[in-house]
């Protein structure tokens, strides 16, 4: 099975955050925040969404930062994904 997003939706997979801070402090599990850094796994076709033409600006493989409470979490084949609208993606990390 695979996820195929519709319209302006994007499927993201969290990129594992480092468990040690830049200064060398190791973070316990509960001290870590929900990751907002992810890799794009699949991109919808865009098109007309709510009466507006949407052009998809992200592509598979891009590393992105997205809004903290955006999207829907989905578990498929023992992997966790987040499905968000393109406008919930804040930046592409290059």
Phi and psi restraints in degrees (range 20) as a CNS / XPLOR table:
assign (resid 1 and name C) (resid 2 and name N)
       (resid 2 and name CA) (resid 2 and name C) 1.0 -143.2 20.0 2
assign (resid 2 and name N) (resid 2 and name CA)
       (resid 2 and name C) (resid 3 and name N) 1.0 156.9 20.0 2
assign (resid 2 and name C) (resid 3 and name N)
       (resid 3 and name CA) (resid 3 and name C) 1.0 -91.4 20.0 2
assign (resid 3 and name N) (resid 3 and name CA)
       (resid 3 and name C) (resid 4 and name N) 1.0 129.6 20.0 2
assign (resid 3 and name C) (resid 4 and name N)
       (resid 4 and name CA) (resid 4 and name C) 1.0 -122.4 20.0 2
assign (resid 4 and name N) (resid 4 and name CA)
       (resid 4 and name C) (resid 5 and name N) 1.0 105.0 20.0 2
assign (resid 4 and name C) (resid 5 and name N)
       (resid 5 and name CA) (resid 5 and name C) 1.0 -72.5 20.0 2
assign (resid 5 and name N) (resid 5 and name CA)
       (resid 5 and name C) (resid 6 and name N) 1.0 153.1 20.0 2
assign (resid 5 and name C) (resid 6 and name N)
       (resid 6 and name CA) (resid 6 and name C) 1.0 -105.5 20.0 2
assign (resid 6 and name N) (resid 6 and name CA)
       (resid 6 and name C) (resid 7 and name N) 1.0 157.6 20.0 2
assign (resid 6 and name C) (resid 7 and name N)
       (resid 7 and name CA) (resid 7 and name C) 1.0 49.9 20.0 2
assign (resid 7 and name N) (resid 7 and name CA)
       (resid 7 and name C) (resid 8 and name N) 1.0 -124.0 20.0 2
assign (resid 7 and name C) (resid 8 and name N)
       (resid 8 and name CA) (resid 8 and name C) 1.0 -98.6 20.0 2
assign (resid 8 and name N) (resid 8 and name CA)
       (resid 8 and name C) (resid 9 and name N) 1.0 26.9 20.0 2
assign (resid 8 and name C) (resid 9 and name N)
       (resid 9 and name CA) (resid 9 and name C) 1.0 -88.1 20.0 2
assign (resid 9 and name N) (resid 9 and name CA)
       (resid 9 and name C) (resid 10 and name N) 1.0 151.9 20.0 2
assign (resid 9 and name C) (resid 10 and name N)
       (resid 10 and name CA) (resid 10 and name C) 1.0 -134.1 20.0 2
assign (resid 10 and name N) (resid 10 and name CA)
       (resid 10 and name C) (resid 11 and name N) 1.0 134.5 20.0 2
assign (resid 10 and name C) (resid 11 and name N)
       (resid 11 and name CA) (resid 11 and name C) 1.0 -95.7 20.0 2
assign (resid 11 and name N) (resid 11 and name CA)
       (resid 11 and name C) (resid 12 and name N) 1.0 127.0 20.0 2
assign (resid 11 and name C) (resid 12 and name N)
       (resid 12 and name CA) (resid 12 and name C) 1.0 -119.5 20.0 2
assign (resid 12 and name N) (resid 12 and name CA)
       (resid 12 and name C) (resid 13 and name N) 1.0 150.3 20.0 2
assign (resid 12 and name C) (resid 13 and name N)
       (resid 13 and name CA) (resid 13 and name C) 1.0 -124.6 20.0 2
assign (resid 13 and name N) (resid 13 and name CA)
       (resid 13 and name C) (resid 14 and name N) 1.0 128.2 20.0 2
assign (resid 13 and name C) (resid 14 and name N)
       (resid 14 and name CA) (resid 14 and name C) 1.0 -58.6 20.0 2
assign (resid 14 and name N) (resid 14 and name CA)
       (resid 14 and name C) (resid 15 and name N) 1.0 139.6 20.0 2
assign (resid 14 and name C) (resid 15 and name N)
       (resid 15 and name CA) (resid 15 and name C) 1.0 -95.2 20.0 2
assign (resid 15 and name N) (resid 15 and name CA)
       (resid 15 and name C) (resid 16 and name N) 1.0 129.2 20.0 2
assign (resid 15 and name C) (resid 16 and name N)
       (resid 16 and name CA) (resid 16 and name C) 1.0 -58.5 20.0 2
assign (resid 16 and name N) (resid 16 and name CA)
       (resid 16 and name C) (resid 17 and name N) 1.0 126.9 20.0 2
assign (resid 16 and name C) (resid 17 and name N)
       (resid 17 and name CA) (resid 17 and name C) 1.0 -78.6 20.0 2
assign (resid 17 and name N) (resid 17 and name CA)
       (resid 17 and name C) (resid 18 and name N) 1.0 150.6 20.0 2
assign (resid 17 and name C) (resid 18 and name N)
       (resid 18 and name CA) (resid 18 and name C) 1.0 -68.7 20.0 2
assign (resid 18 and name N) (resid 18 and name CA)
       (resid 18 and name C) (resid 19 and name N) 1.0 143.5 20.0 2
assign (resid 18 and name C) (resid 19 and name N)
       (resid 19 and name CA) (resid 19 and name C) 1.0 -93.1 20.0 2
assign (resid 19 and name N) (resid 19 and name CA)
       (resid 19 and name C) (resid 20 and name N) 1.0 1.2 20.0 2
assign (resid 19 and name C) (resid 20 and name N)
       (resid 20 and name CA) (resid 20 and name C) 1.0 -123.3 20.0 2
assign (resid 20 and name N) (resid 20 and name CA)
       (resid 20 and name C) (resid 21 and name N) 1.0 133.7 20.0 2
assign (resid 20 and name C) (resid 21 and name N)
       (resid 21 and name CA) (resid 21 and name C) 1.0 -73.4 20.0 2
assign (resid 21 and name N) (resid 21 and name CA)
       (resid 21 and name C) (resid 22 and name N) 1.0 170.4 20.0 2
assign (resid 21 and name C) (resid 22 and name N)
       (resid 22 and name CA) (resid 22 and name C) 1.0 -60.2 20.0 2
assign (resid 22 and name N) (resid 22 and name CA)
       (resid 22 and name C) (resid 23 and name N) 1.0 -29.9 20.0 2
assign (resid 22 and name C) (resid 23 and name N)
       (resid 23 and name CA) (resid 23 and name C) 1.0 -86.3 20.0 2
assign (resid 23 and name N) (resid 23 and name CA)
       (resid 23 and name C) (resid 24 and name N) 1.0 1.6 20.0 2
assign (resid 23 and name C) (resid 24 and name N)
       (resid 24 and name CA) (resid 24 and name C) 1.0 96.2 20.0 2
assign (resid 24 and name N) (resid 24 and name CA)
       (resid 24 and name C) (resid 25 and name N) 1.0 7.5 20.0 2
assign (resid 24 and name C) (resid 25 and name N)
       (resid 25 and name CA) (resid 25 and name C) 1.0 -82.2 20.0 2
assign (resid 25 and name N) (resid 25 and name CA)
       (resid 25 and name C) (resid 26 and name N) 1.0 128.6 20.0 2
assign (resid 25 and name C) (resid 26 and name N)
       (resid 26 and name CA) (resid 26 and name C) 1.0 -86.4 20.0 2
assign (resid 26 and name N) (resid 26 and name CA)
       (resid 26 and name C) (resid 27 and name N) 1.0 128.0 20.0 2
assign (resid 26 and name C) (resid 27 and name N)
       (resid 27 and name CA) (resid 27 and name C) 1.0 -92.4 20.0 2
assign (resid 27 and name N) (resid 27 and name CA)
       (resid 27 and name C) (resid 28 and name N) 1.0 128.7 20.0 2
assign (resid 27 and name C) (resid 28 and name N)
       (resid 28 and name CA) (resid 28 and name C) 1.0 -71.0 20.0 2
assign (resid 28 and name N) (resid 28 and name CA)
       (resid 28 and name C) (resid 29 and name N) 1.0 163.3 20.0 2
assign (resid 28 and name C) (resid 29 and name N)
       (resid 29 and name CA) (resid 29 and name C) 1.0 -52.7 20.0 2
assign (resid 29 and name N) (resid 29 and name CA)
       (resid 29 and name C) (resid 30 and name N) 1.0 -45.8 20.0 2
assign (resid 29 and name C) (resid 30 and name N)
       (resid 30 and name CA) (resid 30 and name C) 1.0 -75.9 20.0 2
assign (resid 30 and name N) (resid 30 and name CA)
       (resid 30 and name C) (resid 31 and name N) 1.0 -14.3 20.0 2
assign (resid 30 and name C) (resid 31 and name N)
       (resid 31 and name CA) (resid 31 and name C) 1.0 -81.9 20.0 2
assign (resid 31 and name N) (resid 31 and name CA)
       (resid 31 and name C) (resid 32 and name N) 1.0 -16.7 20.0 2
assign (resid 31 and name C) (resid 32 and name N)
       (resid 32 and name CA) (resid 32 and name C) 1.0 -79.2 20.0 2
assign (resid 32 and name N) (resid 32 and name CA)
       (resid 32 and name C) (resid 33 and name N) 1.0 139.7 20.0 2
assign (resid 32 and name C) (resid 33 and name N)
       (resid 33 and name CA) (resid 33 and name C) 1.0 -84.8 20.0 2
assign (resid 33 and name N) (resid 33 and name CA)
       (resid 33 and name C) (resid 34 and name N) 1.0 165.1 20.0 2
assign (resid 33 and name C) (resid 34 and name N)
       (resid 34 and name CA) (resid 34 and name C) 1.0 -58.9 20.0 2
assign (resid 34 and name N) (resid 34 and name CA)
       (resid 34 and name C) (resid 35 and name N) 1.0 126.3 20.0 2
assign (resid 34 and name C) (resid 35 and name N)
       (resid 35 and name CA) (resid 35 and name C) 1.0 -65.1 20.0 2
assign (resid 35 and name N) (resid 35 and name CA)
       (resid 35 and name C) (resid 36 and name N) 1.0 142.7 20.0 2
assign (resid 35 and name C) (resid 36 and name N)
       (resid 36 and name CA) (resid 36 and name C) 1.0 -117.1 20.0 2
assign (resid 36 and name N) (resid 36 and name CA)
       (resid 36 and name C) (resid 37 and name N) 1.0 7.3 20.0 2
assign (resid 36 and name C) (resid 37 and name N)
       (resid 37 and name CA) (resid 37 and name C) 1.0 -107.8 20.0 2
assign (resid 37 and name N) (resid 37 and name CA)
       (resid 37 and name C) (resid 38 and name N) 1.0 126.0 20.0 2
assign (resid 37 and name C) (resid 38 and name N)
       (resid 38 and name CA) (resid 38 and name C) 1.0 -147.7 20.0 2
assign (resid 38 and name N) (resid 38 and name CA)
       (resid 38 and name C) (resid 39 and name N) 1.0 166.9 20.0 2
assign (resid 38 and name C) (resid 39 and name N)
       (resid 39 and name CA) (resid 39 and name C) 1.0 -107.7 20.0 2
assign (resid 39 and name N) (resid 39 and name CA)
       (resid 39 and name C) (resid 40 and name N) 1.0 139.6 20.0 2
assign (resid 39 and name C) (resid 40 and name N)
       (resid 40 and name CA) (resid 40 and name C) 1.0 -76.9 20.0 2
assign (resid 40 and name N) (resid 40 and name CA)
       (resid 40 and name C) (resid 41 and name N) 1.0 123.8 20.0 2
assign (resid 40 and name C) (resid 41 and name N)
       (resid 41 and name CA) (resid 41 and name C) 1.0 -99.7 20.0 2
assign (resid 41 and name N) (resid 41 and name CA)
       (resid 41 and name C) (resid 42 and name N) 1.0 -37.6 20.0 2
assign (resid 41 and name C) (resid 42 and name N)
       (resid 42 and name CA) (resid 42 and name C) 1.0 -152.5 20.0 2
assign (resid 42 and name N) (resid 42 and name CA)
       (resid 42 and name C) (resid 43 and name N) 1.0 149.9 20.0 2
assign (resid 42 and name C) (resid 43 and name N)
       (resid 43 and name CA) (resid 43 and name C) 1.0 -129.2 20.0 2
assign (resid 43 and name N) (resid 43 and name CA)
       (resid 43 and name C) (resid 44 and name N) 1.0 134.2 20.0 2
assign (resid 43 and name C) (resid 44 and name N)
       (resid 44 and name CA) (resid 44 and name C) 1.0 -69.9 20.0 2
assign (resid 44 and name N) (resid 44 and name CA)
       (resid 44 and name C) (resid 45 and name N) 1.0 170.7 20.0 2
assign (resid 44 and name C) (resid 45 and name N)
       (resid 45 and name CA) (resid 45 and name C) 1.0 -78.0 20.0 2
assign (resid 45 and name N) (resid 45 and name CA)
       (resid 45 and name C) (resid 46 and name N) 1.0 -11.9 20.0 2
assign (resid 45 and name C) (resid 46 and name N)
       (resid 46 and name CA) (resid 46 and name C) 1.0 78.5 20.0 2
assign (resid 46 and name N) (resid 46 and name CA)
       (resid 46 and name C) (resid 47 and name N) 1.0 -138.2 20.0 2
assign (resid 46 and name C) (resid 47 and name N)
       (resid 47 and name CA) (resid 47 and name C) 1.0 95.2 20.0 2
assign (resid 47 and name N) (resid 47 and name CA)
       (resid 47 and name C) (resid 48 and name N) 1.0 -153.4 20.0 2
assign (resid 47 and name C) (resid 48 and name N)
       (resid 48 and name CA) (resid 48 and name C) 1.0 -82.5 20.0 2
assign (resid 48 and name N) (resid 48 and name CA)
       (resid 48 and name C) (resid 49 and name N) 1.0 120.3 20.0 2
assign (resid 48 and name C) (resid 49 and name N)
       (resid 49 and name CA) (resid 49 and name C) 1.0 -130.4 20.0 2
assign (resid 49 and name N) (resid 49 and name CA)
       (resid 49 and name C) (resid 50 and name N) 1.0 119.1 20.0 2
assign (resid 49 and name C) (resid 50 and name N)
       (resid 50 and name CA) (resid 50 and name C) 1.0 53.7 20.0 2
assign (resid 50 and name N) (resid 50 and name CA)
       (resid 50 and name C) (resid 51 and name N) 1.0 37.6 20.0 2
assign (resid 50 and name C) (resid 51 and name N)
       (resid 51 and name CA) (resid 51 and name C) 1.0 81.7 20.0 2
assign (resid 51 and name N) (resid 51 and name CA)
       (resid 51 and name C) (resid 52 and name N) 1.0 2.5 20.0 2
assign (resid 51 and name C) (resid 52 and name N)
       (resid 52 and name CA) (resid 52 and name C) 1.0 -118.2 20.0 2
assign (resid 52 and name N) (resid 52 and name CA)
       (resid 52 and name C) (resid 53 and name N) 1.0 144.2 20.0 2
assign (resid 52 and name C) (resid 53 and name N)
       (resid 53 and name CA) (resid 53 and name C) 1.0 -75.8 20.0 2
assign (resid 53 and name N) (resid 53 and name CA)
       (resid 53 and name C) (resid 54 and name N) 1.0 125.4 20.0 2
assign (resid 53 and name C) (resid 54 and name N)
       (resid 54 and name CA) (resid 54 and name C) 1.0 -114.1 20.0 2
assign (resid 54 and name N) (resid 54 and name CA)
       (resid 54 and name C) (resid 55 and name N) 1.0 123.7 20.0 2
assign (resid 54 and name C) (resid 55 and name N)
       (resid 55 and name CA) (resid 55 and name C) 1.0 -103.8 20.0 2
assign (resid 55 and name N) (resid 55 and name CA)
       (resid 55 and name C) (resid 56 and name N) 1.0 128.1 20.0 2
assign (resid 55 and name C) (resid 56 and name N)
       (resid 56 and name CA) (resid 56 and name C) 1.0 -77.9 20.0 2
assign (resid 56 and name N) (resid 56 and name CA)
       (resid 56 and name C) (resid 57 and name N) 1.0 125.9 20.0 2
assign (resid 56 and name C) (resid 57 and name N)
       (resid 57 and name CA) (resid 57 and name C) 1.0 -101.6 20.0 2
assign (resid 57 and name N) (resid 57 and name CA)
       (resid 57 and name C) (resid 58 and name N) 1.0 -7.7 20.0 2
assign (resid 57 and name C) (resid 58 and name N)
       (resid 58 and name CA) (resid 58 and name C) 1.0 -108.6 20.0 2
assign (resid 58 and name N) (resid 58 and name CA)
       (resid 58 and name C) (resid 59 and name N) 1.0 159.0 20.0 2
assign (resid 58 and name C) (resid 59 and name N)
       (resid 59 and name CA) (resid 59 and name C) 1.0 -136.1 20.0 2
assign (resid 59 and name N) (resid 59 and name CA)
       (resid 59 and name C) (resid 60 and name N) 1.0 162.3 20.0 2
assign (resid 59 and name C) (resid 60 and name N)
       (resid 60 and name CA) (resid 60 and name C) 1.0 -57.1 20.0 2
assign (resid 60 and name N) (resid 60 and name CA)
       (resid 60 and name C) (resid 61 and name N) 1.0 133.7 20.0 2
assign (resid 60 and name C) (resid 61 and name N)
       (resid 61 and name CA) (resid 61 and name C) 1.0 98.9 20.0 2
assign (resid 61 and name N) (resid 61 and name CA)
       (resid 61 and name C) (resid 62 and name N) 1.0 -16.8 20.0 2
assign (resid 61 and name C) (resid 62 and name N)
       (resid 62 and name CA) (resid 62 and name C) 1.0 -64.2 20.0 2
assign (resid 62 and name N) (resid 62 and name CA)
       (resid 62 and name C) (resid 63 and name N) 1.0 143.7 20.0 2
assign (resid 62 and name C) (resid 63 and name N)
       (resid 63 and name CA) (resid 63 and name C) 1.0 -96.6 20.0 2
assign (resid 63 and name N) (resid 63 and name CA)
       (resid 63 and name C) (resid 64 and name N) 1.0 129.7 20.0 2
assign (resid 63 and name C) (resid 64 and name N)
       (resid 64 and name CA) (resid 64 and name C) 1.0 -133.4 20.0 2
assign (resid 64 and name N) (resid 64 and name CA)
       (resid 64 and name C) (resid 65 and name N) 1.0 161.6 20.0 2
assign (resid 64 and name C) (resid 65 and name N)
       (resid 65 and name CA) (resid 65 and name C) 1.0 -114.9 20.0 2
assign (resid 65 and name N) (resid 65 and name CA)
       (resid 65 and name C) (resid 66 and name N) 1.0 131.5 20.0 2
assign (resid 65 and name C) (resid 66 and name N)
       (resid 66 and name CA) (resid 66 and name C) 1.0 -126.3 20.0 2
assign (resid 66 and name N) (resid 66 and name CA)
       (resid 66 and name C) (resid 67 and name N) 1.0 165.8 20.0 2
assign (resid 66 and name C) (resid 67 and name N)
       (resid 67 and name CA) (resid 67 and name C) 1.0 -57.4 20.0 2
assign (resid 67 and name N) (resid 67 and name CA)
       (resid 67 and name C) (resid 68 and name N) 1.0 142.8 20.0 2
assign (resid 67 and name C) (resid 68 and name N)
       (resid 68 and name CA) (resid 68 and name C) 1.0 -57.1 20.0 2
assign (resid 68 and name N) (resid 68 and name CA)
       (resid 68 and name C) (resid 69 and name N) 1.0 -44.5 20.0 2
assign (resid 68 and name C) (resid 69 and name N)
       (resid 69 and name CA) (resid 69 and name C) 1.0 -109.7 20.0 2
assign (resid 69 and name N) (resid 69 and name CA)
       (resid 69 and name C) (resid 70 and name N) 1.0 24.9 20.0 2
assign (resid 69 and name C) (resid 70 and name N)
       (resid 70 and name CA) (resid 70 and name C) 1.0 -84.9 20.0 2
assign (resid 70 and name N) (resid 70 and name CA)
       (resid 70 and name C) (resid 71 and name N) 1.0 154.9 20.0 2
assign (resid 70 and name C) (resid 71 and name N)
       (resid 71 and name CA) (resid 71 and name C) 1.0 82.9 20.0 2
assign (resid 71 and name N) (resid 71 and name CA)
       (resid 71 and name C) (resid 72 and name N) 1.0 -179.3 20.0 2
assign (resid 71 and name C) (resid 72 and name N)
       (resid 72 and name CA) (resid 72 and name C) 1.0 -122.3 20.0 2
assign (resid 72 and name N) (resid 72 and name CA)
       (resid 72 and name C) (resid 73 and name N) 1.0 130.5 20.0 2
assign (resid 72 and name C) (resid 73 and name N)
       (resid 73 and name CA) (resid 73 and name C) 1.0 -83.1 20.0 2
assign (resid 73 and name N) (resid 73 and name CA)
       (resid 73 and name C) (resid 74 and name N) 1.0 137.9 20.0 2
assign (resid 73 and name C) (resid 74 and name N)
       (resid 74 and name CA) (resid 74 and name C) 1.0 -134.4 20.0 2
assign (resid 74 and name N) (resid 74 and name CA)
       (resid 74 and name C) (resid 75 and name N) 1.0 138.3 20.0 2
assign (resid 74 and name C) (resid 75 and name N)
       (resid 75 and name CA) (resid 75 and name C) 1.0 -112.7 20.0 2
assign (resid 75 and name N) (resid 75 and name CA)
       (resid 75 and name C) (resid 76 and name N) 1.0 125.0 20.0 2
assign (resid 75 and name C) (resid 76 and name N)
       (resid 76 and name CA) (resid 76 and name C) 1.0 -142.0 20.0 2
assign (resid 76 and name N) (resid 76 and name CA)
       (resid 76 and name C) (resid 77 and name N) 1.0 127.7 20.0 2
assign (resid 76 and name C) (resid 77 and name N)
       (resid 77 and name CA) (resid 77 and name C) 1.0 53.1 20.0 2
assign (resid 77 and name N) (resid 77 and name CA)
       (resid 77 and name C) (resid 78 and name N) 1.0 42.7 20.0 2
assign (resid 77 and name C) (resid 78 and name N)
       (resid 78 and name CA) (resid 78 and name C) 1.0 65.0 20.0 2
assign (resid 78 and name N) (resid 78 and name CA)
       (resid 78 and name C) (resid 79 and name N) 1.0 15.2 20.0 2
assign (resid 78 and name C) (resid 79 and name N)
       (resid 79 and name CA) (resid 79 and name C) 1.0 -116.2 20.0 2
assign (resid 79 and name N) (resid 79 and name CA)
       (resid 79 and name C) (resid 80 and name N) 1.0 147.7 20.0 2
assign (resid 79 and name C) (resid 80 and name N)
       (resid 80 and name CA) (resid 80 and name C) 1.0 -105.5 20.0 2
assign (resid 80 and name N) (resid 80 and name CA)
       (resid 80 and name C) (resid 81 and name N) 1.0 134.9 20.0 2
assign (resid 80 and name C) (resid 81 and name N)
       (resid 81 and name CA) (resid 81 and name C) 1.0 -129.2 20.0 2
assign (resid 81 and name N) (resid 81 and name CA)
       (resid 81 and name C) (resid 82 and name N) 1.0 162.6 20.0 2
assign (resid 81 and name C) (resid 82 and name N)
       (resid 82 and name CA) (resid 82 and name C) 1.0 -124.5 20.0 2
assign (resid 82 and name N) (resid 82 and name CA)
       (resid 82 and name C) (resid 83 and name N) 1.0 131.1 20.0 2
assign (resid 82 and name C) (resid 83 and name N)
       (resid 83 and name CA) (resid 83 and name C) 1.0 -106.6 20.0 2
assign (resid 83 and name N) (resid 83 and name CA)
       (resid 83 and name C) (resid 84 and name N) 1.0 120.2 20.0 2
assign (resid 83 and name C) (resid 84 and name N)
       (resid 84 and name CA) (resid 84 and name C) 1.0 -126.9 20.0 2
assign (resid 84 and name N) (resid 84 and name CA)
       (resid 84 and name C) (resid 85 and name N) 1.0 161.7 20.0 2
assign (resid 84 and name C) (resid 85 and name N)
       (resid 85 and name CA) (resid 85 and name C) 1.0 -78.8 20.0 2
assign (resid 85 and name N) (resid 85 and name CA)
       (resid 85 and name C) (resid 86 and name N) 1.0 152.3 20.0 2
assign (resid 85 and name C) (resid 86 and name N)
       (resid 86 and name CA) (resid 86 and name C) 1.0 -56.6 20.0 2
assign (resid 86 and name N) (resid 86 and name CA)
       (resid 86 and name C) (resid 87 and name N) 1.0 -36.4 20.0 2
assign (resid 86 and name C) (resid 87 and name N)
       (resid 87 and name CA) (resid 87 and name C) 1.0 -71.7 20.0 2
assign (resid 87 and name N) (resid 87 and name CA)
       (resid 87 and name C) (resid 88 and name N) 1.0 -6.5 20.0 2
assign (resid 87 and name C) (resid 88 and name N)
       (resid 88 and name CA) (resid 88 and name C) 1.0 -85.8 20.0 2
assign (resid 88 and name N) (resid 88 and name CA)
       (resid 88 and name C) (resid 89 and name N) 1.0 -9.2 20.0 2
assign (resid 88 and name C) (resid 89 and name N)
       (resid 89 and name CA) (resid 89 and name C) 1.0 -85.0 20.0 2
assign (resid 89 and name N) (resid 89 and name CA)
       (resid 89 and name C) (resid 90 and name N) 1.0 124.6 20.0 2
assign (resid 89 and name C) (resid 90 and name N)
       (resid 90 and name CA) (resid 90 and name C) 1.0 -88.9 20.0 2
assign (resid 90 and name N) (resid 90 and name CA)
       (resid 90 and name C) (resid 91 and name N) 1.0 -35.7 20.0 2
assign (resid 90 and name C) (resid 91 and name N)
       (resid 91 and name CA) (resid 91 and name C) 1.0 -159.5 20.0 2
assign (resid 91 and name N) (resid 91 and name CA)
       (resid 91 and name C) (resid 92 and name N) 1.0 154.6 20.0 2
assign (resid 91 and name C) (resid 92 and name N)
       (resid 92 and name CA) (resid 92 and name C) 1.0 -101.9 20.0 2
assign (resid 92 and name N) (resid 92 and name CA)
       (resid 92 and name C) (resid 93 and name N) 1.0 130.2 20.0 2
assign (resid 92 and name C) (resid 93 and name N)
       (resid 93 and name CA) (resid 93 and name C) 1.0 -92.9 20.0 2
assign (resid 93 and name N) (resid 93 and name CA)
       (resid 93 and name C) (resid 94 and name N) 1.0 122.1 20.0 2
